[in-house]
Amino acid sequence: MILDRPAFPNLQQVISSMSEWLEAGDQLPKFSLRDDAGNQVESTRWSGRPLVLYFYPKDDTPGCTKQACAFRDSASRLQEMGVAVVGISCDTAESHAKFRDKYSLNFPLLVDQDHQFAERLGAWREKNMYGKKSMGIQRSTFLVDASGTIVKVWKRVRVDGHVDQVLAAIEEQLGGASDG
């Protein structure tokens, strides 16, 4: 994000314009984003089915790779539960395709290059790396039920053990299984 564009002349204005997090009980906003194959995908694709929607900072980086592979490795269990998984970052469709192919990812990666969808959910945040402040996607996950209602939100996700937390929440929040 360019921080000195006219709409946001300084970082404080950018920070104050950040959206609040969507929370449990909120409806997942409708969206239309490109997938890793370059196709436009509508949120209605997952209507009537529980969904794990996770935001991650960047393709093919250590933490993001570990997280994606953990979801990949849990695919059969998630499929038994009737739950779809979707990853979202600001990377291009081409970057997503390379990442998907390199690690044999078995779920779609969606492109949010202008980070508008991340902003709507609250996942576009100020980050502080070694004292340098910038804006970017905060690793976060949204568990959405079959009616499109967010039932659980994980903010500032720690990769280790996260997929197990998601699976446990599916059991607890959604009764473990859905016909899907």
Residue frames as qw, qx, qy, qz and C-alpha x, y, z in Angstrom:
[[0.000, 0.890, 0.456, 0.000, 0.00, 0.00, 0.00],
 [0.372, 0.402, -0.033, 0.836, 1.32, 3.44, -0.88],
 [0.338, -0.596, -0.570, 0.454, 0.98, 5.47, 2.30],
 [0.142, -0.413, -0.022, 0.899, 1.47, 8.90, 0.77],
 [0.084, 0.430, 0.683, 0.585, -1.39, 8.86, -1.71],
 [0.137, -0.352, -0.019, -0.926, -3.75, 11.87, -1.43],
 [0.662, -0.479, -0.397, -0.418, -6.59, 10.00, 0.34],
 [0.813, -0.540, -0.141, 0.163, -4.22, 9.06, 3.18],
 [0.313, 0.848, -0.289, 0.316, -1.46, 11.67, 3.50],
 [0.026, -0.579, 0.719, -0.383, -0.03, 10.09, 6.65],
 [0.362, 0.007, -0.929, 0.080, 0.07, 6.78, 8.46],
 [0.145, 0.158, 0.662, -0.718, -2.16, 8.02, 11.29],
 [0.574, 0.258, -0.045, -0.776, -4.99, 8.68, 8.83],
 [0.564, 0.178, -0.758, -0.275, -4.50, 5.22, 7.32],
 [0.188, -0.026, -0.894, 0.406, -4.61, 3.62, 10.76],
 [0.303, 0.221, 0.471, -0.799, -7.70, 5.55, 11.79],
 [0.611, 0.265, -0.287, -0.689, -9.43, 4.42, 8.58],
 [0.165, 0.137, -0.976, -0.034, -8.90, 0.71, 9.35],
 [0.676, -0.304, -0.387, -0.548, -12.08, -1.27, 9.60],
 [0.547, -0.393, 0.600, -0.432, -13.05, -2.93, 12.83],
 [0.015, -0.123, 0.986, 0.109, -12.94, -6.70, 12.86],
 [0.711, -0.181, -0.359, -0.577, -16.07, -8.55, 11.88],
 [0.250, -0.316, 0.791, -0.460, -17.02, -10.74, 14.81],
 [0.020, -0.215, -0.976, 0.000, -19.02, -13.87, 15.59],
 [0.207, 0.627, 0.617, -0.429, -22.65, -13.20, 14.75],
 [0.216, 0.636, -0.216, -0.709, -21.85, -10.92, 11.78],
 [0.839, 0.467, 0.270, -0.067, -22.75, -11.98, 8.25],
 [0.559, -0.196, 0.473, 0.652, -19.85, -12.67, 5.91],
 [0.319, 0.670, -0.075, -0.667, -19.99, -9.95, 3.23],
 [0.837, 0.475, 0.269, 0.044, -20.58, -11.10, -0.33],
 [0.228, -0.697, 0.465, 0.495, -17.43, -11.05, -2.43],
 [0.837, 0.537, 0.097, 0.042, -16.13, -11.61, -5.92],
 [0.277, -0.770, 0.516, 0.253, -12.40, -12.30, -6.21],
 [0.673, 0.510, -0.512, -0.159, -10.07, -13.98, -8.68],
 [0.914, -0.344, 0.215, -0.006, -8.77, -17.42, -7.79],
 [0.487, -0.546, 0.568, 0.377, -5.37, -19.03, -8.34],
 [0.554, 0.261, 0.676, 0.410, -6.39, -19.97, -11.90],
 [0.068, -0.072, 0.232, 0.968, -7.38, -16.38, -12.73],
 [0.204, -0.494, -0.738, -0.412, -11.14, -17.11, -12.68],
 [0.287, -0.360, 0.183, -0.869, -13.60, -14.76, -11.02],
 [0.374, -0.252, -0.881, 0.139, -15.16, -16.53, -8.03],
 [0.397, -0.546, -0.092, -0.732, -18.31, -15.43, -6.20],
 [0.218, -0.276, 0.738, -0.576, -18.94, -16.04, -2.51],
 [0.802, 0.050, 0.095, -0.588, -22.15, -17.80, -3.51],
 [0.600, 0.344, -0.719, -0.071, -19.95, -20.73, -4.59],
 [0.255, 0.077, -0.858, 0.440, -19.91, -21.77, -0.91],
 [0.527, -0.239, 0.079, -0.812, -23.55, -20.93, -0.10],
 [0.897, -0.189, -0.111, -0.384, -25.15, -23.54, 2.12],
 [0.886, 0.058, -0.342, 0.308, -21.79, -24.94, 3.20],
 [0.535, -0.803, 0.049, 0.258, -19.57, -24.11, 6.19],
 [0.608, 0.686, -0.113, 0.383, -16.40, -22.26, 5.23],
 [0.626, -0.573, 0.028, 0.528, -12.98, -21.65, 6.74],
 [0.419, 0.849, 0.052, 0.319, -11.74, -18.38, 5.28],
 [0.668, -0.566, 0.002, 0.484, -8.17, -17.58, 6.22],
 [0.295, 0.942, -0.121, 0.108, -6.09, -14.52, 5.44],
 [0.822, -0.298, 0.124, 0.469, -2.33, -14.86, 5.18],
 [0.113, -0.826, 0.153, 0.530, 0.39, -12.30, 4.42],
 [0.299, 0.702, -0.508, -0.400, 2.38, -13.76, 1.50],
 [0.963, 0.221, -0.099, -0.117, 2.68, -16.83, -0.70],
 [0.869, 0.262, -0.277, 0.316, 5.63, -19.18, -0.23],
 [0.024, -0.672, 0.497, -0.549, 6.97, -17.67, 3.00],
 [0.232, 0.140, -0.918, 0.289, 7.75, -19.96, 5.94],
 [0.278, 0.147, 0.663, -0.680, 4.72, -19.26, 8.16],
 [0.623, 0.338, -0.047, -0.703, 2.25, -19.04, 5.29],
 [0.536, 0.286, -0.759, -0.234, 3.57, -22.26, 3.77],
 [0.069, 0.039, -0.915, 0.397, 3.31, -24.08, 7.08],
 [0.435, 0.247, 0.444, -0.743, -0.27, -22.85, 7.55],
 [0.644, 0.361, -0.320, -0.594, -1.36, -23.74, 4.00],
 [0.438, 0.234, -0.866, -0.054, 0.19, -27.20, 4.26],
 [0.144, 0.045, 0.820, -0.552, -1.56, -27.81, 7.59],
 [0.611, 0.327, 0.200, -0.693, -4.92, -27.04, 5.96],
 [0.581, 0.390, -0.609, -0.372, -3.94, -29.23, 2.98],
 [0.238, 0.183, -0.936, 0.183, -3.04, -32.11, 5.29],
 [0.269, 0.193, 0.719, -0.611, -6.41, -31.81, 7.08],
 [0.385, 0.135, -0.417, -0.812, -8.41, -31.87, 3.84],
 [0.412, -0.172, -0.868, -0.219, -9.95, -35.31, 4.33],
 [0.180, -0.385, -0.725, 0.542, -11.14, -34.47, 7.83],
 [0.174, 0.337, 0.074, -0.922, -12.51, -31.10, 6.69],
 [0.387, 0.046, -0.642, -0.660, -14.21, -32.79, 3.73],
 [0.313, -0.285, -0.901, 0.096, -15.82, -35.35, 6.05],
 [0.068, -0.470, -0.520, 0.710, -17.14, -32.41, 8.06],
 [0.314, 0.740, 0.555, 0.215, -18.48, -30.77, 4.90],
 [0.193, -0.887, -0.020, 0.419, -16.30, -27.69, 5.38],
 [0.658, 0.641, 0.069, 0.391, -14.60, -25.80, 2.55],
 [0.528, -0.585, 0.041, 0.614, -11.29, -23.95, 3.00],
 [0.465, 0.798, 0.150, 0.352, -10.25, -20.79, 1.17],
 [0.567, -0.402, -0.040, 0.718, -6.99, -18.86, 1.57],
 [0.263, 0.915, 0.227, 0.203, -6.77, -15.15, 0.73],
 [0.519, -0.471, 0.055, 0.711, -3.78, -12.83, 0.33],
 [0.228, 0.853, -0.030, -0.469, -2.79, -9.79, -1.71],
 [0.363, -0.321, 0.719, 0.499, -0.59, -11.87, -4.01],
 [0.461, 0.364, -0.405, -0.701, -1.36, -12.24, -7.73],
 [0.936, 0.125, 0.106, -0.313, -3.15, -15.21, -9.31],
 [0.705, 0.521, -0.465, 0.121, 0.19, -16.20, -10.85],
 [0.009, -0.504, 0.711, -0.491, 1.90, -16.21, -7.46],
 [0.726, -0.142, 0.425, -0.522, -0.99, -18.19, -5.99],
 [0.917, 0.308, -0.159, -0.198, -0.78, -20.76, -8.81],
 [0.484, 0.523, -0.640, 0.290, 2.95, -21.30, -8.22],
 [0.285, -0.375, 0.657, -0.589, 2.37, -21.61, -4.46],
 [0.853, 0.032, 0.206, -0.479, -0.56, -24.01, -4.99],
 [0.869, 0.384, -0.308, -0.056, 1.41, -26.20, -7.39],
 [0.265, 0.573, -0.676, 0.379, 4.65, -26.19, -5.40],
 [0.214, -0.218, 0.774, -0.555, 2.89, -27.48, -2.26],
 [0.247, -0.226, -0.894, -0.299, 0.01, -29.42, -3.89],
 [0.234, 0.123, 0.474, -0.840, -2.57, -27.26, -2.15],
 [0.028, -0.314, -0.912, -0.261, -6.07, -28.72, -2.49],
 [0.003, 0.785, 0.539, -0.306, -8.18, -25.62, -1.87],
 [0.386, 0.762, 0.231, 0.466, -8.55, -22.29, -3.68],
 [0.408, -0.381, -0.136, 0.819, -6.36, -19.28, -3.04],
 [0.218, 0.859, 0.439, 0.146, -8.10, -15.99, -3.75],
 [0.446, 0.215, 0.027, 0.868, -6.56, -12.70, -4.83],
 [0.177, -0.906, -0.367, 0.110, -7.30, -9.54, -2.83],
 [0.606, 0.241, 0.013, 0.758, -4.62, -7.32, -4.39],
 [0.032, -0.600, -0.027, -0.799, -6.32, -4.07, -3.45],
 [0.230, -0.055, -0.791, 0.564, -7.01, -5.53, 0.04],
 [0.408, -0.266, -0.085, -0.869, -10.59, -4.25, -0.03],
 [0.783, -0.299, -0.478, -0.261, -12.07, -7.55, 1.17],
 [0.600, -0.081, -0.560, 0.565, -9.44, -7.85, 3.92],
 [0.018, -0.185, 0.222, -0.957, -10.38, -4.33, 5.00],
 [0.598, -0.323, -0.288, -0.674, -14.09, -5.20, 5.11],
 [0.831, -0.296, -0.470, 0.006, -13.38, -8.10, 7.49],
 [0.437, -0.877, 0.179, -0.090, -10.81, -6.17, 9.52],
 [0.925, -0.123, 0.155, 0.324, -7.81, -8.26, 8.47],
 [0.510, 0.598, -0.026, 0.618, -5.94, -5.30, 6.92],
 [0.566, -0.794, -0.157, 0.155, -3.99, -3.89, 9.87],
 [0.080, 0.885, -0.430, 0.160, -1.00, -1.89, 10.90],
 [0.954, -0.077, -0.169, 0.236, 2.02, -4.13, 11.31],
 [0.177, -0.907, 0.377, -0.060, 5.23, -3.41, 13.18],
 [0.960, 0.107, -0.065, 0.251, 8.32, -5.32, 12.05],
 [0.687, -0.075, -0.109, 0.714, 11.56, -4.39, 13.79],
 [0.162, -0.547, -0.201, 0.796, 10.22, -0.91, 14.55],
 [0.068, 0.078, -0.489, -0.866, 9.07, -0.27, 10.98],
 [0.445, 0.397, 0.601, -0.532, 5.32, 0.33, 10.70],
 [0.178, 0.113, -0.655, -0.725, 3.40, -0.64, 7.58],
 [0.723, 0.121, 0.232, -0.640, -0.02, -1.85, 6.54],
 [0.298, 0.254, -0.876, -0.280, -0.68, -5.45, 5.56],
 [0.780, -0.247, -0.431, -0.380, -2.78, -8.54, 6.04],
 [0.343, -0.456, 0.692, -0.441, -2.83, -9.83, 9.58],
 [0.312, 0.032, -0.942, -0.121, -2.90, -13.61, 9.70],
 [0.460, 0.022, 0.469, -0.754, -6.49, -14.37, 10.69],
 [0.120, -0.128, -0.944, -0.279, -9.20, -16.98, 10.20],
 [0.526, 0.008, 0.156, -0.836, -12.97, -16.78, 10.00],
 [0.085, 0.157, 0.984, 0.024, -15.20, -19.81, 10.54],
 [0.430, 0.100, -0.116, -0.890, -18.49, -19.28, 8.73],
 [0.502, 0.153, 0.809, -0.263, -21.58, -21.49, 9.06],
 [0.317, 0.300, 0.795, 0.421, -23.75, -22.71, 6.16],
 [0.114, 0.861, 0.494, -0.039, -26.02, -19.65, 6.44],
 [0.428, 0.642, 0.010, 0.636, -23.08, -17.24, 5.99],
 [0.434, -0.872, 0.038, -0.225, -22.85, -16.20, 9.63],
 [0.369, 0.531, -0.633, 0.426, -19.39, -15.87, 11.16],
 [0.812, -0.498, -0.273, -0.134, -19.26, -18.18, 14.18],
 [0.729, -0.552, 0.070, 0.400, -15.63, -17.75, 15.25],
 [0.408, 0.869, -0.177, 0.216, -12.77, -15.36, 14.49],
 [0.797, -0.352, 0.017, 0.491, -9.09, -15.92, 15.18],
 [0.206, 0.963, -0.122, 0.121, -7.03, -12.71, 15.08],
 [0.039, -0.776, 0.619, -0.115, -3.22, -12.67, 15.12],
 [0.990, -0.003, -0.052, -0.127, -3.06, -16.37, 14.37],
 [0.275, -0.605, 0.743, 0.080, -0.07, -18.40, 15.52],
 [0.627, 0.325, -0.585, -0.399, 0.48, -21.08, 12.89],
 [0.231, 0.158, -0.939, 0.201, 1.51, -23.92, 15.20],
 [0.048, 0.275, 0.878, -0.389, -1.61, -25.78, 16.30],
 [0.320, 0.229, 0.020, -0.919, -4.00, -23.41, 14.51],
 [0.514, 0.017, -0.659, -0.549, -5.63, -26.00, 12.26],
 [0.331, -0.219, -0.884, 0.247, -6.31, -28.15, 15.32],
 [0.089, 0.300, 0.430, -0.847, -8.03, -25.13, 16.92],
 [0.433, 0.177, -0.326, -0.822, -10.13, -24.68, 13.78],
 [0.474, -0.071, -0.847, -0.230, -11.10, -28.37, 13.70],
 [0.185, -0.279, -0.783, 0.524, -12.08, -28.24, 17.38],
 [0.229, 0.289, 0.173, -0.913, -14.18, -25.11, 16.75],
 [0.472, 0.049, -0.603, -0.641, -15.95, -26.82, 13.85],
 [0.389, -0.208, -0.891, 0.110, -16.84, -29.67, 16.20],
 [0.116, -0.357, -0.591, 0.715, -17.99, -27.27, 18.91],
 [0.206, 0.360, 0.037, -0.909, -19.67, -24.54, 16.85],
 [0.536, 0.260, -0.433, -0.676, -21.07, -26.51, 13.93],
 [0.877, -0.097, 0.314, -0.350, -21.65, -29.91, 15.48],
 [0.530, -0.378, 0.715, 0.254, -18.71, -31.45, 13.66],
 [0.332, 0.115, 0.812, 0.466, -20.37, -32.33, 10.41],
 [0.433, 0.524, 0.099, -0.726, -22.48, -30.94, 7.66],
 [0.713, 0.373, 0.572, 0.161, -23.93, -32.45, 4.55],
 [0.162, 0.865, -0.148, -0.452, -21.90, -30.78, 1.86]]
